[in-house]
């Protein structure tokens, strides 16, 4: 559906909404978490939440891949531009993500830091080749969808022996975060979430199989949904059906693009360049086991962290003023209707520093949709 389409006059959407209303059981709650920016955009643009019965609650989280980075990592990026002859290439969404004391890359750029907004690793490599006198650092963010492009750029950098290019790898992994949300009793998610709407584009890469253990181990239904509004509505209907039947399966609504095995070629490329970290701090979630990728030792020459001996504070955002304890996450991360997350105030910071919304990236999505 296009942004200008009126969902109220869309026959398929109307039919799906009617079926959802008929299917819900009045005494049940259906708390469904989505992970995909495309889903957040579809929900906001078309007002899907308002079309659903009150028993169904759509929750965005835990955040976009930029805003889940710990504050200490933002701090190290700023320090890197101050201490070295470095051009830092970041996605536009990274610029306003706050570090400690709300310092961000946009303010650092205004103060004279050489920071360029570039979304593609290949563009950063081209910049490095065009400016051999500068050290060009590409901050690689994104879920599994973005990792193959970064891997391809690193393979090309090695083939070209491009020595002034390096990558600061922050690719985070979706199934690991899903498992963490339902496995960590301290977060309080285990009993509050009834199912997941799994991401569309991520699933094109990783396939269906990585989600099956979540359904099996934690008795949580998962439905992979396409990016359109009608895809989301159909996924909601499928989840409502599973919950009513007390089933917890992984189902694929997005069969037109997602296969059981996913994109094998992209997976092999990523596996050649990256390895899975033992753990990685997600802002607001703490240490997520197997939550991100790191460069393999074979690519150490192009690893920014190794090149500049960067020291990360692995306590992450729990050491900063905008942190929240795990005990309060169920009342903050899952707070619906209370978010103040916008492109200008990412992370939904309350006056006291509590963590309300998971990410400024979704704030940008919602702002663009309004």
C-alpha positions as CSV (number, residue, x, y, z in Angstrom):
1,X,0.0,0.0,0.0
2,X,1.2,3.5,-0.8
3,X,1.4,6.2,1.8
4,X,-1.5,8.1,0.2
5,X,-3.8,5.0,0.3
6,X,-6.7,5.2,2.7
7,X,-6.7,1.9,4.5
8,X,-10.3,2.4,5.4
9,X,-11.2,2.0,1.7
10,X,-8.8,-0.9,1.1
11,X,-10.9,-4.1,0.7
12,X,-8.2,-6.5,1.9
13,X,-7.3,-4.4,4.9
14,X,-11.0,-4.0,5.9
15,X,-11.5,-7.7,5.6
16,X,-8.4,-8.5,7.7
17,X,-9.5,-6.1,10.4
18,X,-12.9,-7.6,10.5
19,X,-11.4,-11.1,10.9
20,X,-9.2,-9.9,13.7
21,X,-12.1,-8.4,15.6
22,X,-14.0,-11.6,15.1
23,X,-11.1,-13.8,16.3
24,X,-10.0,-12.0,19.5
25,X,-11.3,-13.4,22.7
26,X,-12.5,-10.7,25.0
27,X,-10.7,-11.9,28.1
28,X,-7.3,-12.4,26.4
29,X,-4.5,-9.9,25.9
30,X,-2.5,-10.0,22.7
31,X,0.8,-8.1,23.3
32,X,2.7,-8.4,20.0
33,X,6.2,-7.0,19.6
34,X,7.6,-6.0,16.1
35,X,11.3,-5.4,15.3
36,X,11.1,-3.9,11.9
37,X,11.4,-0.3,10.9
38,X,9.2,-1.1,7.9
39,X,6.5,-2.4,10.3
40,X,6.7,0.7,12.5
41,X,6.3,2.9,9.4
42,X,3.3,0.9,8.1
43,X,1.7,1.0,11.6
44,X,2.2,4.7,11.9
45,X,1.3,5.8,8.4
46,X,-1.9,3.8,8.2
47,X,-3.0,4.1,11.9
48,X,-3.2,0.3,12.2
49,X,-3.2,0.3,16.0
50,X,-6.4,2.3,16.1
51,X,-8.1,-0.2,13.7
52,X,-7.4,-3.2,16.0
53,X,-9.6,-4.3,18.9
54,X,-8.4,-3.1,22.4
55,X,-7.2,-6.5,23.3
56,X,-4.5,-6.3,20.7
57,X,-1.4,-4.1,21.6
58,X,1.4,-3.5,19.1
59,X,4.7,-2.8,20.8
60,X,7.8,-1.5,18.9
61,X,11.1,-2.6,20.2
62,X,13.6,-2.9,21.4
63,X,14.9,-0.4,18.9
64,X,16.7,0.5,15.7
65,X,20.3,-0.7,15.4
66,X,21.7,2.8,15.9
67,X,19.9,3.7,19.1
68,X,20.5,0.4,20.9
69,X,24.3,1.1,20.9
70,X,25.6,1.9,24.4
71,X,26.4,5.5,25.3
72,X,30.0,4.6,25.8
73,X,30.4,3.6,22.2
74,X,29.1,7.0,21.0
75,X,31.7,8.6,23.4
76,X,34.5,6.5,21.8
77,X,33.5,7.6,18.3
78,X,33.6,11.3,19.3
79,X,37.1,10.7,21.0
80,X,38.3,9.0,17.8
81,X,37.6,12.1,15.7
82,X,39.4,14.3,18.3
83,X,42.5,12.2,18.7
84,X,43.3,11.0,15.2
85,X,43.4,12.1,11.6
86,X,40.1,10.4,11.0
87,X,37.1,10.9,8.8
88,X,34.2,9.2,10.5
89,X,31.4,7.9,8.2
90,X,28.1,7.1,9.9
91,X,24.5,6.7,9.0
92,X,22.3,9.8,9.2
93,X,20.3,8.0,12.0
94,X,23.5,7.9,14.2
95,X,24.1,11.6,14.3
96,X,21.6,12.4,17.1
97,X,22.0,9.2,19.2
98,X,23.2,10.5,22.6
99,X,26.3,9.3,24.4
100,X,27.2,10.1,28.0
101,X,25.7,13.4,29.1
102,X,23.7,13.5,25.8
103,X,26.8,14.4,23.7
104,X,26.2,13.3,20.1
105,X,28.0,13.1,16.8
106,X,26.0,15.9,15.3
107,X,27.3,18.3,18.0
108,X,30.8,17.0,17.5
109,X,30.5,17.7,13.8
110,X,29.3,21.2,14.5
111,X,32.4,21.6,16.7
112,X,34.7,20.7,13.8
113,X,34.9,16.9,13.9
114,X,35.3,15.3,10.4
115,X,32.0,13.3,10.4
116,X,30.3,12.4,7.2
117,X,26.8,11.0,6.8
118,X,27.1,7.9,4.6
119,X,24.8,4.9,4.7
120,X,26.8,2.6,2.4
121,X,30.1,0.9,3.3
122,X,31.1,0.9,-0.4
123,X,30.8,4.7,-0.4
124,X,33.0,5.0,2.6
125,X,35.6,2.8,0.9
126,X,35.4,5.0,-2.2
127,X,36.0,8.0,0.0
128,X,39.1,6.4,1.5
129,X,40.5,5.6,-1.9
130,X,39.9,9.2,-3.1
131,X,41.6,10.6,0.0
132,X,44.6,8.4,0.8
133,X,46.0,11.1,3.2
134,X,43.0,10.6,5.5
135,X,42.0,7.6,7.7
136,X,38.4,6.8,6.9
137,X,36.4,4.9,9.5
138,X,33.1,3.4,8.6
139,X,30.7,2.8,11.5
140,X,28.9,-0.3,10.5
141,X,25.4,-0.4,12.0
142,X,22.3,-2.3,11.1
143,X,20.7,-5.7,11.6
144,X,21.5,-8.7,9.5
145,X,20.2,-7.0,6.4
146,X,23.1,-4.5,6.4
147,X,26.0,-6.9,7.2
148,X,26.4,-8.4,3.7
149,X,27.2,-5.0,2.2
150,X,29.7,-4.3,4.9
151,X,31.3,-7.7,4.3
152,X,31.5,-7.0,0.6
153,X,33.3,-3.6,1.2
154,X,35.8,-5.3,3.5
155,X,36.5,-8.0,1.0
156,X,37.1,-5.3,-1.7
157,X,39.3,-3.3,0.7
158,X,41.5,-6.4,1.3
159,X,41.7,-7.1,-2.5
160,X,42.7,-3.5,-3.1
161,X,45.1,-3.4,-0.1
162,X,43.4,-0.1,0.9
163,X,45.2,0.6,4.2
164,X,43.5,3.9,5.2
165,X,40.0,2.3,5.5
166,X,38.7,0.5,8.5
167,X,35.3,-0.6,10.0
168,X,33.9,-0.1,13.4
169,X,31.5,-3.0,13.5
170,X,28.2,-2.6,15.3
171,X,26.0,-5.0,13.4
172,X,23.5,-6.4,15.9
173,X,21.5,-9.6,15.6
174,X,17.7,-9.8,15.8
175,X,17.0,-13.4,17.0
176,X,19.5,-12.9,19.9
177,X,17.6,-9.8,21.1
178,X,14.3,-11.7,20.8
179,X,15.7,-14.5,22.9
180,X,17.0,-12.1,25.5
181,X,13.7,-10.4,25.9
182,X,11.9,-13.6,26.7
183,X,14.7,-15.4,28.5
184,X,15.7,-12.6,31.1
185,X,13.2,-12.7,33.9
186,X,14.7,-9.5,35.3
187,X,13.4,-7.6,32.3
188,X,9.9,-9.0,33.0
189,X,9.1,-9.8,29.4
190,X,8.5,-13.5,29.7
191,X,4.9,-13.2,30.8
192,X,4.1,-9.9,29.2
193,X,4.8,-10.6,25.5
194,X,2.4,-12.9,23.8
195,X,4.1,-13.1,20.4
196,X,6.5,-11.6,17.9
197,X,6.0,-10.0,14.4
198,X,9.4,-10.9,13.0
199,X,11.1,-8.5,10.6
200,X,10.7,-8.7,6.8
201,X,14.1,-7.7,5.3
202,X,16.2,-9.3,8.0
203,X,14.3,-12.5,7.4
204,X,15.0,-12.4,3.7
205,X,18.7,-12.8,4.7
206,X,18.5,-15.2,7.7
207,X,15.4,-17.2,6.7
208,X,12.8,-18.8,8.9
209,X,14.8,-21.3,10.8
210,X,16.6,-19.0,13.4
211,X,13.2,-18.1,14.9
212,X,12.1,-21.7,15.5
213,X,14.0,-22.1,18.7
214,X,12.4,-19.0,20.2
215,X,8.9,-20.5,19.6
216,X,10.1,-23.9,20.9
217,X,12.2,-22.9,23.9
218,X,10.0,-20.0,25.2
219,X,6.5,-21.0,23.9
220,X,6.2,-17.7,22.0
221,X,4.5,-17.6,18.6
222,X,6.5,-15.9,15.9
223,X,5.1,-14.7,12.5
224,X,7.5,-13.3,9.8
225,X,5.6,-10.4,8.1
226,X,6.2,-8.5,5.0
227,X,6.6,-4.7,5.1
228,X,3.2,-3.6,3.9
229,X,0.2,-2.6,6.1
230,X,-1.8,-5.6,4.9
231,X,1.2,-7.9,5.7
232,X,1.2,-6.6,9.3
233,X,-2.6,-7.1,9.6
234,X,-2.3,-10.6,8.3
235,X,0.5,-11.4,10.7
236,X,-1.6,-10.1,13.6
237,X,-4.4,-12.4,12.5
238,X,-2.1,-15.4,12.4
239,X,-0.7,-14.6,15.8
240,X,-4.2,-14.1,17.3
241,X,-5.0,-17.6,15.9
242,X,-2.0,-19.2,17.4
243,X,-2.6,-17.6,20.8
244,X,-6.2,-18.7,20.8
245,X,-5.2,-22.2,20.0
246,X,-2.4,-22.2,22.6
247,X,0.2,-22.8,19.9
248,X,3.7,-21.4,19.7
249,X,5.0,-22.0,16.1
250,X,7.1,-20.0,13.7
251,X,5.0,-19.1,10.7
252,X,6.0,-17.2,7.5
253,X,3.5,-14.7,6.2
254,X,6.1,-13.2,3.9
255,X,6.4,-16.2,1.7
256,X,6.8,-14.1,-1.5
257,X,10.3,-13.1,-0.3
258,X,11.4,-15.2,2.7
259,X,12.5,-18.9,2.5
260,X,13.3,-21.4,5.1
261,X,17.0,-21.1,4.6
262,X,17.2,-17.5,3.6
263,X,19.9,-16.0,1.3
264,X,22.6,-18.6,1.5
265,X,25.1,-16.5,-0.6
266,X,24.7,-13.5,1.7
267,X,25.1,-15.7,4.8
268,X,28.3,-17.2,3.5
269,X,29.8,-13.8,2.7
270,X,28.9,-12.6,6.2
271,X,30.4,-15.7,7.8
272,X,33.6,-15.3,5.9
273,X,34.2,-11.8,7.2
274,X,32.4,-11.8,10.6
275,X,32.1,-13.9,13.7
276,X,29.4,-13.7,16.4
277,X,30.5,-12.0,19.6
278,X,30.0,-13.9,22.9
279,X,27.9,-10.9,24.1
280,X,27.2,-7.3,23.3
281,X,25.6,-4.5,25.3
282,X,22.3,-3.2,23.9
283,X,21.3,0.1,25.4
284,X,18.3,-0.6,27.7
285,X,18.7,-4.4,27.6
286,X,22.2,-4.9,29.0
287,X,24.4,-7.8,27.8
288,X,22.7,-9.7,25.0
289,X,24.3,-13.1,24.5
290,X,25.5,-13.5,20.8
291,X,23.9,-10.1,20.2
292,X,26.3,-8.7,17.6
293,X,29.0,-9.4,15.0
294,X,32.7,-8.7,15.1
295,X,35.4,-8.8,12.4
296,X,37.3,-12.1,12.1
297,X,41.1,-12.0,12.9
298,X,41.8,-12.3,9.1
299,X,40.4,-8.8,8.8
300,X,42.2,-7.3,11.8
301,X,44.0,-4.8,9.6
302,X,40.6,-3.2,8.7
303,X,39.2,-3.4,12.3
304,X,39.0,0.1,13.8
305,X,38.8,-1.2,17.3
306,X,42.1,-3.1,17.0
307,X,43.8,-0.3,14.9
308,X,43.2,2.4,17.5
309,X,43.1,0.1,20.6
310,X,39.6,1.4,21.5
311,X,38.6,0.6,25.0
312,X,34.8,-0.1,25.4
313,X,33.0,0.3,28.7
314,X,31.1,-3.0,28.5
315,X,28.8,-1.8,31.3
316,X,27.3,0.3,28.5
317,X,24.5,2.7,29.1
318,X,24.1,1.4,32.7
319,X,26.9,3.8,33.7
320,X,25.3,6.9,32.2
321,X,22.7,9.4,33.4
322,X,20.2,8.1,30.8
323,X,20.2,4.6,32.0
324,X,17.5,2.6,33.6
325,X,17.6,-0.6,35.7
326,X,16.5,-3.9,34.4
327,X,13.8,-3.9,37.1
328,X,12.1,-0.9,35.6
329,X,12.3,-2.0,31.9
330,X,8.9,-3.7,31.9
331,X,7.4,-0.3,32.9
332,X,9.4,1.8,30.5
333,X,10.5,-0.1,27.4
334,X,7.0,-1.5,27.1
335,X,5.2,1.7,28.1
336,X,2.7,2.4,25.3
337,X,1.4,5.8,24.5
338,X,4.1,7.5,26.6
339,X,7.0,7.7,24.2
340,X,8.7,11.0,23.6
341,X,11.1,9.5,21.0
342,X,11.6,12.0,18.1
343,X,14.4,12.7,15.6
344,X,15.5,15.5,17.9
345,X,15.2,13.6,21.2
346,X,16.1,10.0,20.5
347,X,15.7,7.4,23.2
348,X,12.6,9.0,24.7
349,X,14.4,10.4,27.7
350,X,12.1,11.5,30.6
351,X,13.3,14.5,32.7
352,X,14.6,12.0,35.3
353,X,16.5,10.0,32.7
354,X,14.1,7.1,32.5
355,X,14.2,5.1,29.3
356,X,10.7,5.2,27.7
357,X,11.1,4.5,24.0
358,X,13.6,2.2,22.6
359,X,15.0,4.2,19.7
360,X,15.2,7.5,17.9
361,X,15.2,5.6,14.6
362,X,11.5,4.7,15.2
363,X,11.0,8.3,16.2
364,X,12.2,9.3,12.8
365,X,9.9,6.8,11.2
366,X,6.9,8.1,13.1
367,X,7.8,11.7,12.5
368,X,8.1,11.2,8.7
369,X,4.7,9.4,8.8
370,X,2.9,12.2,10.5
